[in-house]
Amino acid sequence: MTEEKAAAMWVISGGGRSGNSGGRTGMRLMNRICFFLCGLCSLCVLDACGYSLAGRGSFLPAYIRTIGIPTFTNRTTVFNLETQLTQKVRAEFIGRGKYQVLPQNTGIDALLTGEVTAVSIVPASFNTQVLASRYAITMTARIELRDMRENKVLWENPSVMFRQEYDATGGRTVLDPAAFFQQDTNVLERMSTEFARTIVSAILEAF
C-alpha cells in the first residue's frame, strides 16, 4: 500500500481507529470543522456587506414605533434625486406595515438619515453604430439608523451601493448621470424604488 493511499484511508476512517468509537470521533471532528467553516463564511459575508449590525434578525427594539425620515442630502448633480429617494424609502417602510413614518427628526423613536454621495454611469454595451445601447448606473449612499431614546446607532453603512443596467433611450452616448436622467425620468423613478427597497430590506432584515 502506498503512503498516499494509507493517508487517505486514515482520514476517511477517522484517524485509522477501528470500531464505533473511532467512527464517532471522526464524525465529531468533521462536524466541528464544518461548523467552524460555516461561521467563518458568515462573518466574511457580513464584513463584505459593510454593515454595522446591532443584533440579529428582527433586531429593532420593541419600543420603536415611529421612525423619522427627513429628506436625504444630495451630494450629486442629479436634480431632485434626494426627494425621489426619500419618498421611496418612506413608502417602503410604510409598506412593511409595522412603523409609523414621519418626516421630522424630533419626537420620534428612531431616526433614519441618508446622504447620496455618488452616482456614476458607464456604457454596458454598444450597437453597430458604436453608440451605447445599455448603461450601468451605480448609486452610492451613506445611511444611518439611530435609536433616539438610547442615542445610539442601530445600523449604519457609510457606502450602500446599488447597481443596475438600463436600456439607452437617446441617440447618443451619455456619460453624465444628470443628463441621462433628464432624458428618461422613468429610469430615475425605477432606480430610486429599487435602491430604497435594498436599503429598507438591509435594515429590517439585517442582511
N, C-alpha and C positions, 0 to 999 in steps of 0.2 A: 504493500500500500504506500502511495506517495505521501510526502508531507502535506501537500495541498489538500488531498482527499481526507487525510486524517484531521486536519484543522477544520474543514467544512463539517465533518461528522461531529466534531466536538461542539461546534456552535449549535447545530441542529438538535443535538441530544441534550443540551443544557449543561455543557461542560464535561461531557463524557461520562457522567454518572448514570448508573442503571437504576431501574425501578421507578416507582411513582414519586419518590422524594426528589430525585433528580429532575423529573419532568415538571413537578410543581415549582422547583427552584428556577428552572429555565423560564417557565411561563411568567413567574413573578418578575423576573429580570426584564423580560420583553415588555411587560405591562408598564413597568417603571420607565423604560426608555421611551415608549410611545407617549406616555403621559407628559414626560419632560419635553419631547419634541413638539407636541400639540401646544403646550403652554408657551414655548419659545416662539412658535409661529404666530400665536395670538398677540404676543407682545410686539412682534415685528410689524404686524398689520396696523395696530393702534398707533405705533410710533410713526409709521409711514403716512398715516392719515393726518398727523399733526394735531390731533385733538387733545385737549386737556379735560379729562372727564372727572366728575365728582360722583363716584358710584358706578353702578352697572344697571343696564336695562332701563326701567322707568325710575330714574334716579331723582326727579324733581321732588322737593319736599311737599308734603301733603297740603301745607297751608298756602301754597302758591296757587291762587285762583285768577288773579289779574296780572296780565303782562303788558307793560308799556313798550310800545314800539314807535318811537319818534322817527321822523324822516331820516333816512340814511344820508351820510355825507358822500358827495360825488367828487372824486379826485380826477376824473377823466374828462374828455372833451365831448362825450356823448350827451346831448341835450336831453333833459328830463329822465335820465336813467335812474336817478335816486328815487324819484317819485314812483316810477313804474315798479321798481324792485321792492320798495317799501310796501306798496299796496298789495303786491303779490304775496309777500311774506305774511302780512296781516291776514289776508284771505286764507292762506294755507293754515295758519294757527286756528282761525275761526272754524275752518272746515273740519278740524280734528274734534270739535265739539266739547272740549274739556275746559278751555280757558276763555276768560273774557279779555278781549284785546282792546287796549286804549292807546291813543296817540301821544299821551304825555309821558313825562319822565318822573312824575311825583305822584304820591297817593296810590301806589301800585305795589304788588308783592315782588315782582321781578322786572328787570329792565333789559331789553334786548337792543343793543346798539350795533350799527353796521357802517362800514365805510368801504365804498367801492374804490379800490386802489388802482386797478388797471383793466383795460380792455384792448385786446390785440386781434388783428385779423391777418390771415395769410391764405393765399390760394391753395386749395387742396387738390384741384385737378384742372385741366385745361381742355379746350375744344380744339378743333382742327385749325382754327384761326389764331391759336396760341393766346386765347383770351380765357380768363378764369371762368370755369363753369360751376365750381363749388368753392366755398370758403370755409375755413376752420376758424371759428371765433372762440377766443378764450377770455373769460371774465374772472377777475380775482377780487376778493373782498375780505375785510377784517371784521370778524363777528365776535361779540361777547354777550353772554347772558349772565346777569348779576342778580344775586339774591339781595333785595333791598332791605329785608328785615335783619339779616345777619351781616350785610355789607361784605359779601364775599363772592368771588367769581364761581359760578356753577359750571360754565362751559365756555371755552374760547378757542378760536382758531385764527391766528393772525394772517392766514393765507388760504382761505377757502377758494378752491379753483374749480371752475366749470368750463368744459369744452364741448362744443357741438359744431357739426357741419351743416351748412345751408346752401341751397342752390343759388347761383347768381341770377339776378333779375335784370341787371343793366347790360348795356352793350360794350362795356369797357371794364378793364381790371381796376378794382378799387382797393387801396391799401390803407385808407383812413376809416376807422370804425364809425366815426360820426357821419361821414359821407355815405357809408354803406347803409346805416340805419335810417338815414333820411330818404334813401331810395326805396327802402322796404320797411315800413314801420311795423308790419306784422311780425317780422323776424325779431325785433326788439321785444315785442309783447310775448312771443313764444319763448324766447330765451329767458326773459325775466321770470316767467311762470315756472320753467324747468329749474332754473337756478334757485328760486325760492323754495321749491319742493325739496331740493337737495339740502338746503340749509336747515329747514324745519325737521326733516327726517333725521339728519345727523344729530340734532339737539335732542329730540324727543325719544329717539330710539338708541341714542348713544352708540351710533355705528362707527 
